[in-house]
Amino acid sequence: MNNFQTDTNKLKKWNWAAFYLTPIWSIAHKLPVYTVLCFIPFVNFIVYIYLGVYGNRLAYPKSAYDTVDDFMEVQKYWNLWALRFIYITFILLILYIIFDFID
């Protein structure tokens, strides 16, 4: 019982991929309801935050991974790519602001 509690506690981490790459992440993790909800204005912000917090716990039962550790290892790569996209978005936003002021 203690091992199960420890494993489920590992799923209680923020998921950047579920937050920032919601449509792609939710399709890949067999959560189509959230894919649809992320395109509804005003509801999408709630969905993004909800999946950021609870995404791991929602996706793990539908995954093909045998252990939580295997699932979380794959989520590390998802999160890495999401953070890369966040950095790229931030840099492009800064460049847009800089060059918009030049004109």
MMTF fields as JSON, N, C-alpha, C and O atoms, coordinates in Angstrom:
{
  "mmtfVersion": "1.0.0",
  "mmtfProducer": "UNKNOWN",
  "numBonds": 411,
  "numAtoms": 412,
  "numGroups": 103,
  "numChains": 1,
  "numModels": 1,
  "chainsPerModel": [1],
  "groupsPerChain": [103],
  "chainIdList": ["A"],
  "bondAtomList": [4, 2, 8, 6, 12, 10, 16, 14, 20, 18, 24, 22, 28, 26, 32, 30, 36, 34, 40, 38, 44, 42, 48, 46, 52, 50, 56, 54, 60, 58, 64, 62, 68, 66, 72, 70, 76, 74, 80, 78, 84, 82, 88, 86, 92, 90, 96, 94, 100, 98, 104, 102, 108, 106, 112, 110, 116, 114, 120, 118, 124, 122, 128, 126, 132, 130, 136, 134, 140, 138, 144, 142, 148, 146, 152, 150, 156, 154, 160, 158, 164, 162, 168, 166, 172, 170, 176, 174, 180, 178, 184, 182, 188, 186, 192, 190, 196, 194, 200, 198, 204, 202, 208, 206, 212, 210, 216, 214, 220, 218, 224, 222, 228, 226, 232, 230, 236, 234, 240, 238, 244, 242, 248, 246, 252, 250, 256, 254, 260, 258, 264, 262, 268, 266, 272, 270, 276, 274, 280, 278, 284, 282, 288, 286, 292, 290, 296, 294, 300, 298, 304, 302, 308, 306, 312, 310, 316, 314, 320, 318, 324, 322, 328, 326, 332, 330, 336, 334, 340, 338, 344, 342, 348, 346, 352, 350, 356, 354, 360, 358, 364, 362, 368, 366, 372, 370, 376, 374, 380, 378, 384, 382, 388, 386, 392, 390, 396, 394, 400, 398, 404, 402, 408, 406],
  "bondOrderList": [1, 1, 1, 1, 1, 1, 1, 1, 1, 1, 1, 1, 1, 1, 1, 1, 1, 1, 1, 1, 1, 1, 1, 1, 1, 1, 1, 1, 1, 1, 1, 1, 1, 1, 1, 1, 1, 1, 1, 1, 1, 1, 1, 1, 1, 1, 1, 1, 1, 1, 1, 1, 1, 1, 1, 1, 1, 1, 1, 1, 1, 1, 1, 1, 1, 1, 1, 1, 1, 1, 1, 1, 1, 1, 1, 1, 1, 1, 1, 1, 1, 1, 1, 1, 1, 1, 1, 1, 1, 1, 1, 1, 1, 1, 1, 1, 1, 1, 1, 1, 1, 1],
  "groupList": [{"groupName": "MET", "atomNameList": ["N", "CA", "C", "O"], "elementList": ["N", "C", "C", "O"], "formalChargeList": [0, 0, 0, 0], "bondAtomList": [1, 0, 2, 1, 3, 2], "bondOrderList": [1, 1, 2], "singleLetterCode": "M", "chemCompType": "L-PEPTIDE LINKING"}, {"groupName": "ASN", "atomNameList": ["N", "CA", "C", "O"], "elementList": ["N", "C", "C", "O"], "formalChargeList": [0, 0, 0, 0], "bondAtomList": [1, 0, 2, 1, 3, 2], "bondOrderList": [1, 1, 2], "singleLetterCode": "N", "chemCompType": "L-PEPTIDE LINKING"}, {"groupName": "PHE", "atomNameList": ["N", "CA", "C", "O"], "elementList": ["N", "C", "C", "O"], "formalChargeList": [0, 0, 0, 0], "bondAtomList": [1, 0, 2, 1, 3, 2], "bondOrderList": [1, 1, 2], "singleLetterCode": "F", "chemCompType": "L-PEPTIDE LINKING"}, {"groupName": "GLN", "atomNameList": ["N", "CA", "C", "O"], "elementList": ["N", "C", "C", "O"], "formalChargeList": [0, 0, 0, 0], "bondAtomList": [1, 0, 2, 1, 3, 2], "bondOrderList": [1, 1, 2], "singleLetterCode": "Q", "chemCompType": "L-PEPTIDE LINKING"}, {"groupName": "THR", "atomNameList": ["N", "CA", "C", "O"], "elementList": ["N", "C", "C", "O"], "formalChargeList": [0, 0, 0, 0], "bondAtomList": [1, 0, 2, 1, 3, 2], "bondOrderList": [1, 1, 2], "singleLetterCode": "T", "chemCompType": "L-PEPTIDE LINKING"}, {"groupName": "ASP", "atomNameList": ["N", "CA", "C", "O"], "elementList": ["N", "C", "C", "O"], "formalChargeList": [0, 0, 0, 0], "bondAtomList": [1, 0, 2, 1, 3, 2], "bondOrderList": [1, 1, 2], "singleLetterCode": "D", "chemCompType": "L-PEPTIDE LINKING"}, {"groupName": "LYS", "atomNameList": ["N", "CA", "C", "O"], "elementList": ["N", "C", "C", "O"], "formalChargeList": [0, 0, 0, 0], "bondAtomList": [1, 0, 2, 1, 3, 2], "bondOrderList": [1, 1, 2], "singleLetterCode": "K", "chemCompType": "L-PEPTIDE LINKING"}, {"groupName": "LEU", "atomNameList": ["N", "CA", "C", "O"], "elementList": ["N", "C", "C", "O"], "formalChargeList": [0, 0, 0, 0], "bondAtomList": [1, 0, 2, 1, 3, 2], "bondOrderList": [1, 1, 2], "singleLetterCode": "L", "chemCompType": "L-PEPTIDE LINKING"}, {"groupName": "TRP", "atomNameList": ["N", "CA", "C", "O"], "elementList": ["N", "C", "C", "O"], "formalChargeList": [0, 0, 0, 0], "bondAtomList": [1, 0, 2, 1, 3, 2], "bondOrderList": [1, 1, 2], "singleLetterCode": "W", "chemCompType": "L-PEPTIDE LINKING"}, {"groupName": "ALA", "atomNameList": ["N", "CA", "C", "O"], "elementList": ["N", "C", "C", "O"], "formalChargeList": [0, 0, 0, 0], "bondAtomList": [1, 0, 2, 1, 3, 2], "bondOrderList": [1, 1, 2], "singleLetterCode": "A", "chemCompType": "L-PEPTIDE LINKING"}, {"groupName": "TYR", "atomNameList": ["N", "CA", "C", "O"], "elementList": ["N", "C", "C", "O"], "formalChargeList": [0, 0, 0, 0], "bondAtomList": [1, 0, 2, 1, 3, 2], "bondOrderList": [1, 1, 2], "singleLetterCode": "Y", "chemCompType": "L-PEPTIDE LINKING"}, {"groupName": "PRO", "atomNameList": ["N", "CA", "C", "O"], "elementList": ["N", "C", "C", "O"], "formalChargeList": [0, 0, 0, 0], "bondAtomList": [1, 0, 2, 1, 3, 2], "bondOrderList": [1, 1, 2], "singleLetterCode": "P", "chemCompType": "L-PEPTIDE LINKING"}, {"groupName": "ILE", "atomNameList": ["N", "CA", "C", "O"], "elementList": ["N", "C", "C", "O"], "formalChargeList": [0, 0, 0, 0], "bondAtomList": [1, 0, 2, 1, 3, 2], "bondOrderList": [1, 1, 2], "singleLetterCode": "I", "chemCompType": "L-PEPTIDE LINKING"}, {"groupName": "SER", "atomNameList": ["N", "CA", "C", "O"], "elementList": ["N", "C", "C", "O"], "formalChargeList": [0, 0, 0, 0], "bondAtomList": [1, 0, 2, 1, 3, 2], "bondOrderList": [1, 1, 2], "singleLetterCode": "S", "chemCompType": "L-PEPTIDE LINKING"}, {"groupName": "HIS", "atomNameList": ["N", "CA", "C", "O"], "elementList": ["N", "C", "C", "O"], "formalChargeList": [0, 0, 0, 0], "bondAtomList": [1, 0, 2, 1, 3, 2], "bondOrderList": [1, 1, 2], "singleLetterCode": "H", "chemCompType": "L-PEPTIDE LINKING"}, {"groupName": "VAL", "atomNameList": ["N", "CA", "C", "O"], "elementList": ["N", "C", "C", "O"], "formalChargeList": [0, 0, 0, 0], "bondAtomList": [1, 0, 2, 1, 3, 2], "bondOrderList": [1, 1, 2], "singleLetterCode": "V", "chemCompType": "L-PEPTIDE LINKING"}, {"groupName": "CYS", "atomNameList": ["N", "CA", "C", "O"], "elementList": ["N", "C", "C", "O"], "formalChargeList": [0, 0, 0, 0], "bondAtomList": [1, 0, 2, 1, 3, 2], "bondOrderList": [1, 1, 2], "singleLetterCode": "C", "chemCompType": "L-PEPTIDE LINKING"}, {"groupName": "GLY", "atomNameList": ["N", "CA", "C", "O"], "elementList": ["N", "C", "C", "O"], "formalChargeList": [0, 0, 0, 0], "bondAtomList": [1, 0, 2, 1, 3, 2], "bondOrderList": [1, 1, 2], "singleLetterCode": "G", "chemCompType": "PEPTIDE LINKING"}, {"groupName": "ARG", "atomNameList": ["N", "CA", "C", "O"], "elementList": ["N", "C", "C", "O"], "formalChargeList": [0, 0, 0, 0], "bondAtomList": [1, 0, 2, 1, 3, 2], "bondOrderList": [1, 1, 2], "singleLetterCode": "R", "chemCompType": "L-PEPTIDE LINKING"}, {"groupName": "GLU", "atomNameList": ["N", "CA", "C", "O"], "elementList": ["N", "C", "C", "O"], "formalChargeList": [0, 0, 0, 0], "bondAtomList": [1, 0, 2, 1, 3, 2], "bondOrderList": [1, 1, 2], "singleLetterCode": "E", "chemCompType": "L-PEPTIDE LINKING"}],
  "groupTypeList": [0, 1, 1, 2, 3, 4, 5, 4, 1, 6, 7, 6, 6, 8, 1, 8, 9, 9, 2, 10, 7, 4, 11, 12, 8, 13, 12, 9, 14, 6, 7, 11, 15, 10, 4, 15, 7, 16, 2, 12, 11, 2, 15, 1, 2, 12, 15, 10, 12, 10, 7, 17, 15, 10, 17, 1, 18, 7, 9, 10, 11, 6, 13, 9, 10, 5, 4, 15, 5, 5, 2, 0, 19, 15, 3, 6, 10, 8, 1, 7, 8, 9, 7, 18, 2, 12, 10, 12, 4, 2, 12, 7, 7, 12, 7, 10, 12, 12, 2, 5, 2, 12, 5],
  "groupIdList": [1, 2, 3, 4, 5, 6, 7, 8, 9, 10, 11, 12, 13, 14, 15, 16, 17, 18, 19, 20, 21, 22, 23, 24, 25, 26, 27, 28, 29, 30, 31, 32, 33, 34, 35, 36, 37, 38, 39, 40, 41, 42, 43, 44, 45, 46, 47, 48, 49, 50, 51, 52, 53, 54, 55, 56, 57, 58, 59, 60, 61, 62, 63, 64, 65, 66, 67, 68, 69, 70, 71, 72, 73, 74, 75, 76, 77, 78, 79, 80, 81, 82, 83, 84, 85, 86, 87, 88, 89, 90, 91, 92, 93, 94, 95, 96, 97, 98, 99, 100, 101, 102, 103],
  "secStructList": [7, 2, 2, 2, 2, 2, 2, 2, 2, 2, 6, 7, 1, 7, 7, 2, 2, 2, 2, 2, 1, 2, 2, 2, 2, 2, 2, 2, 6, 6, 7, 2, 2, 2, 2, 2, 2, 6, 6, 1, 6, 6, 2, 2, 2, 2, 2, 2, 2, 2, 2, 2, 2, 2, 2, 2, 2, 2, 2, 4, 4, 4, 1, 7, 7, 1, 1, 2, 2, 2, 2, 2, 2, 2, 2, 2, 2, 2, 2, 2, 2, 2, 2, 2, 2, 2, 2, 2, 2, 2, 2, 2, 2, 2, 2, 2, 2, 2, 2, 2, 2, 2, 7],
  "xCoordList": [0.827, 0.0, 0.86, 0.536, 1.937, 2.818, 3.469, 3.63, 3.843, 4.423, 3.431, 3.811, 2.162, 1.139, 0.979, 0.863, 0.972, 0.852, 2.055, 1.907, 3.241, 4.451, 4.386, 4.749, 3.923, 3.823, 2.808, 3.071, 1.656, 0.651, 1.104, 0.69, 1.933, 2.471, 3.4, 3.536, 4.031, 4.899, 4.094, 4.628, 2.832, 1.977, 1.496, 0.903, 1.737, 1.249, 2.244, 2.53, 2.764, 3.688, 3.03, 2.189, 3.425, 2.943, 3.425, 4.575, 2.569, 2.907, 2.881, 1.81, 4.055, 4.152, 3.608, 3.028, 3.783, 3.282, 1.761, 1.159, 1.145, -0.314, -0.84, -1.926, -0.084, -0.486, -0.285, -1.186, 0.859, 1.207, 0.922, 0.634, 0.995, 0.756, -0.539, -0.604, -1.546, -2.771, -3.38, -3.647, -3.612, -4.263, -3.447, -3.998, -2.169, -1.31, -1.177, -1.321, -0.903, -0.699, -1.956, -1.878, -3.108, -4.344, -4.739, -5.294, -4.472, -4.729, -3.782, -4.2, -2.519, -1.521, -1.789, -1.396, -2.452, -2.703, -4.157, -4.623, -4.865, -6.229, -7.199, -7.986, -7.124, -8.033, -8.755, -8.543, -9.602, -10.197, -11.153, -11.333, -11.766, -12.679, -11.92, -12.425, -10.72, -9.921, -9.408, -9.182, -9.227, -8.829, -9.915, -9.618, -11.147, -12.27, -12.44, -12.635, -12.367, -12.568, -11.512, -11.78, -10.321, -9.27, -9.508, -8.796, -10.483, -10.792, -12.026, -12.443, -12.601, -13.758, -13.251, -12.616, -13.53, -13.042, -13.483, -14.59, -12.615, -12.769, -12.711, -12.177, -13.24, -13.143, -11.704, -11.196, -11.061, -9.718, -8.716, -7.845, -8.806, -7.869, -7.997, -7.004, -9.23, -9.469, -8.909, -8.309, -9.111, -8.622, -7.102, -6.53, -6.438, -4.974, -4.438, -3.544, -4.987, -4.52, -4.883, -4.078, -6.088, -6.512, -5.592, -5.189, -5.259, -4.369, -2.941, -2.228, -2.52, -1.204, -1.089, -0.055, -2.15, -2.147, -2.466, -1.765, -3.506, -4.007, -3.707, -4.144, -2.986, -2.756, -2.107, -2.534, -1.086, -0.42, -1.38, -1.388, -2.186, -3.118, -4.237, -4.769, -4.596, -5.626, -5.067, -5.748, -3.847, -3.275, -2.69, -2.732, -2.157, -1.494, -2.409, -1.989, -3.629, -4.479, -4.772, -5.038, -4.725, -5.004, -3.74, -3.807, -2.603, -1.337, -1.032, -1.645, -0.069, 0.345, 1.545, 2.099, 1.953, 3.141, 2.806, 1.745, 3.721, 3.506, 3.705, 3.032, 4.628, 4.917, 4.795, 4.9, 4.573, 4.51, 5.861, 5.915, 6.938, 8.277, 8.489, 9.061, 8.043, 8.157, 7.336, 7.795, 6.129, 5.257, 5.89, 5.906, 6.404, 6.998, 8.279, 8.603, 9.001, 10.197, 9.814, 10.495, 8.743, 8.266, 7.754, 7.946, 7.108, 6.604, 7.732, 7.54, 8.894, 10.058, 10.382, 10.696, 10.302, 10.572, 9.465, 9.739, 8.22, 7.123, 7.326, 7.163, 7.682, 7.89, 9.074, 9.036, 10.116, 11.276, 10.895, 11.288, 10.13, 9.694, 8.743, 8.812, 7.875, 6.967, 7.75, 7.453, 8.743, 9.555, 10.34, 10.524, 10.794, 11.475, 10.528, 10.912, 9.302, 8.325, 7.972, 7.746, 7.923, 7.661, 8.8, 8.551, 10.041, 11.189, 11.164, 11.399, 10.885, 10.831, 9.728, 9.926, 8.575, 7.468, 7.864, 7.578, 8.511, 8.94, 9.952, 9.849, 10.914, 11.924, 11.269, 11.591, 10.36, 9.667, 8.82, 8.724, 8.211, 7.436, 8.334, 7.983, 9.47, 10.422, 10.899, 10.958, 11.234, 11.67, 10.564, 10.83, 9.36, 8.238, 8.089, 7.885, 8.191, 8.068, 9.203, 8.973, 10.412, 11.556, 11.406, 11.555, 11.114, 11.034, 9.754, 9.711, 8.725, 7.514, 7.761, 7.216, 8.579, 8.897, 9.834, 9.848, 10.613, 11.531, 10.759, 11.144, 9.678, 8.88, 8.211, 7.482],
  "yCoordList": [-1.202, 0.0, 1.251, 2.23, 1.227, 2.382, 2.684, 3.849, 1.637, 1.832, 2.508, 3.388, 2.107, 2.698, 4.182, 4.995, 4.542, 5.943, 6.74, 7.878, 6.159, 6.832, 7.059, 8.129, 6.052, 6.185, 7.239, 8.035, 7.256, 8.254, 9.656, 10.629, 9.778, 11.091, 11.63, 12.843, 10.736, 11.161, 11.817, 12.628, 11.478, 12.049, 13.452, 14.129, 13.894, 15.196, 16.306, 17.143, 16.309, 17.358, 18.183, 17.691, 19.445, 20.326, 19.782, 19.36, 19.788, 19.285, 20.441, 20.895, 20.915, 22.038, 21.686, 22.539, 20.468, 20.059, 20.063, 20.508, 19.575, 19.581, 21.014, 21.299, 21.899, 23.3, 24.059, 24.773, 23.918, 24.762, 24.102, 24.796, 22.797, 22.072, 21.262, 20.123, 21.847, 21.136, 20.329, 19.143, 20.906, 20.099, 18.867, 17.774, 19.037, 17.916, 16.907, 15.702, 17.408, 16.532, 15.736, 14.536, 16.385, 15.679, 14.638, 13.6, 14.883, 13.869, 12.688, 11.531, 12.984, 11.921, 11.058, 9.892, 11.63, 10.9, 10.455, 10.156, 10.412, 9.871, 10.607, 9.992, 11.93, 12.775, 13.734, 14.944, 13.22, 14.05, 15.122, 16.143, 14.917, 15.927, 17.229, 18.313, 17.119, 18.313, 18.967, 20.177, 18.172, 18.73, 19.666, 20.766, 19.243, 20.066, 21.28, 22.395, 21.069, 22.174, 23.259, 24.42, 22.903, 23.92, 24.91, 25.91, 24.652, 25.582, 26.44, 27.226, 26.299, 27.106, 28.318, 28.161, 29.531, 30.729, 30.774, 30.362, 31.268, 31.427, 30.093, 30.034, 29.047, 27.722, 27.214, 26.499, 27.601, 27.094, 27.456, 26.643, 28.622, 29.001, 28.071, 27.69, 27.722, 26.8, 25.423, 24.762, 24.994, 23.682, 23.64, 22.648, 24.693, 24.733, 24.552, 23.74, 25.305, 25.23, 23.879, 23.282, 23.407, 22.114, 20.993, 20.144, 20.987, 19.953, 20.133, 19.15, 21.365, 21.583, 20.945, 20.373, 21.045, 20.503, 19.001, 18.228, 18.592, 17.211, 16.355, 15.206, 16.875, 16.153, 14.794, 13.822, 14.715, 13.421, 12.392, 11.234, 12.822, 11.895, 11.457, 10.356, 12.304, 11.931, 11.026, 10.107, 11.281, 10.56, 9.205, 8.282, 9.065, 7.801, 6.578, 5.569, 6.622, 5.42, 5.018, 3.847, 5.965, 5.661, 5.33, 5.019, 5.396, 5.155, 3.664, 2.847, 3.342, 1.946, 1.604, 0.511, 2.51, 2.29, 1.44, 1.587, 0.558, -0.358, 0.314, -0.023, 1.259, 1.896, 3.41, 3.987, 4.023, 5.481, 6.077, 7.123, 5.422, 5.923, 5.975, 6.94, 4.963, 4.976, 6.116, 6.823, 6.281, 7.359, 8.723, 9.581, 8.919, 10.21, 10.478, 11.634, 9.438, 9.609, 10.179, 11.062, 9.679, 10.197, 11.629, 12.465, 11.907, 13.258, 14.277, 15.457, 13.834, 14.741, 15.279, 16.459, 14.404, 14.839, 15.752, 16.745, 15.416, 16.301, 17.684, 18.702, 17.712, 18.978, 19.748, 20.975, 19.032, 19.68, 20.394, 21.539, 19.715, 20.338, 21.508, 22.523, 21.373, 22.477, 23.692, 24.815, 23.484, 24.612, 25.249, 26.466, 24.45, 25.009, 25.904, 26.993, 25.453, 26.269, 27.533, 28.583, 27.446, 28.636, 29.64, 30.834, 29.167, 30.067, 30.701, 31.901, 29.919, 30.451, 31.499, 32.542, 31.223, 32.183, 33.472, 34.562, 33.358, 34.531, 35.355, 36.58, 34.7, 35.401, 36.089, 37.238, 35.405, 36.023, 37.213, 38.208, 37.115, 38.233, 39.438, 40.57, 39.196, 40.281, 40.916, 42.14, 40.081, 40.606, 41.41, 42.449, 40.943, 41.676, 43.04, 44.047, 43.075, 44.346, 45.287, 46.472, 44.769, 45.614, 46.177, 47.382, 45.327, 45.784, 46.554, 47.318, 46.378, 47.164, 48.603, 49.526, 48.806, 50.146, 50.864, 52.094, 50.109, 50.72, 51.383, 52.451, 50.756, 51.329, 52.538, 53.194],
  "zCoordList": [0.0, 0.0, 0.0, -0.672, 0.737, 0.82, -0.531, -0.895, -1.276, -2.609, -3.543, -4.315, -3.483, -4.327, -4.017, -4.934, -2.735, -2.347, -2.819, -3.264, -2.727, -3.192, -4.69, -5.177, -5.424, -6.873, -7.279, -8.181, -6.629, -6.986, -6.594, -7.224, -5.584, -5.232, -6.317, -6.476, -7.056, -8.153, -9.265, -10.021, -9.371, -10.408, -10.051, -10.892, -8.836, -8.378, -8.681, -7.825, -9.885, -10.322, -11.413, -12.165, -11.485, -12.546, -13.885, -14.006, -14.873, -16.193, -17.183, -17.587, -17.571, -18.506, -19.88, -20.551, -20.298, -21.611, -21.64, -22.616, -20.586, -20.521, -20.467, -20.972, -19.866, -19.754, -21.066, -21.507, -21.682, -22.833, -24.181, -25.156, -24.249, -25.497, -25.397, -25.859, -24.802, -24.458, -25.605, -25.414, -26.778, -27.825, -28.223, -28.355, -28.41, -28.823, -27.685, -27.89, -26.497, -25.341, -25.024, -24.757, -25.049, -24.685, -25.729, -25.369, -26.999, -28.021, -27.829, -27.881, -27.61, -27.443, -26.209, -26.165, -25.215, -23.974, -23.839, -22.74, -24.962, -25.031, -24.106, -23.386, -24.147, -23.374, -24.329, -24.25, -25.225, -26.278, -25.767, -26.43, -24.618, -24.081, -23.825, -24.115, -23.286, -22.993, -24.271, -24.31, -25.301, -26.595, -27.107, -27.572, -27.026, -27.474, -26.567, -27.05, -25.27, -24.324, -24.449, -24.139, -24.897, -24.972, -26.117, -26.218, -26.97, -28.055, -27.768, -28.619, -26.603, -26.213, -25.432, -24.389, -25.933, -25.244, -23.776, -23.429, -22.955, -21.512, -20.767, -19.659, -21.341, -20.724, -20.862, -19.998, -21.969, -22.243, -21.146, -20.836, -20.563, -19.503, -18.293, -17.674, -17.979, -16.864, -17.204, -16.356, -18.451, -18.892, -18.849, -18.398, -19.307, -19.293, -17.873, -17.636, -16.946, -15.56, -14.938, -14.224, -15.213, -14.677, -15.151, -14.356, -16.442, -16.956, -16.455, -16.26, -16.248, -15.669, -14.295, -13.951, -13.518, -12.163, -12.148, -11.496, -12.855, -12.763, -13.995, -14.056, -14.956, -16.202, -16.037, -16.661, -15.209, -14.989, -14.413, -14.83, -13.456, -12.806, -13.747, -13.605, -14.701, -15.672, -16.766, -17.221, -17.183, -18.321, -17.953, -18.766, -16.773, -16.424, -16.529, -17.096, -16.012, -16.133, -17.583, -17.854, -18.506, -19.91, -20.694, -21.883, -20.038, -20.729, -20.793, -20.106, -21.638, -21.803, -20.932, -21.051, -20.067, -19.25, -18.03, -17.423, -17.687, -16.57, -15.212, -14.238, -15.16, -13.876, -13.99, -15.072, -12.854, -12.795, -13.184, -13.831, -12.797, -13.131, -14.644, -15.151, -15.361, -16.818, -17.417, -18.315, -16.912, -17.388, -17.13, -18.013, -15.938, -15.589, -16.374, -16.646, -16.738, -17.563, -18.934, -19.456, -19.502, -20.79, -20.625, -21.507, -19.504, -19.267, -19.133, -19.428, -18.695, -18.642, -20.027, -20.188, -21.028, -22.4, -22.921, -23.595, -22.609, -22.975, -22.354, -23.025, -21.071, -20.379, -20.942, -21.038, -21.31, -21.915, -23.207, -23.431, -24.05, -25.299, -25.047, -25.74, -24.078, -23.752, -23.281, -23.688, -22.43, -21.951, -23.095, -23.117, -24.027, -25.204, -25.994, -26.422, -26.188, -26.909, -26.131, -26.731, -24.828, -24.016, -24.183, -24.347, -24.144, -24.328, -25.709, -25.846, -26.716, -28.08, -28.208, -28.833, -27.619, -27.644, -26.944, -27.439, -25.811, -25.057, -25.861, -25.911, -26.48, -27.288, -28.475, -28.779, -29.146, -30.283, -29.841, -30.559, -28.675, -28.148, -27.867, -28.201, -27.265, -26.995, -28.306, -28.424, -29.276, -30.574, -31.252, -31.856, -31.155, -31.728, -31.063, -31.742, -29.747, -29.026, -29.421, -29.664, -29.485, -29.842, -31.247, -31.451, -32.205, -33.591, -33.882, -34.846, -33.088, -33.261, -32.841, -33.446, -31.81, -31.37, -32.333, -32.386, -33.09, -34.048, -35.182, -35.659, -35.61, -36.705, -36.203, -36.946]
}
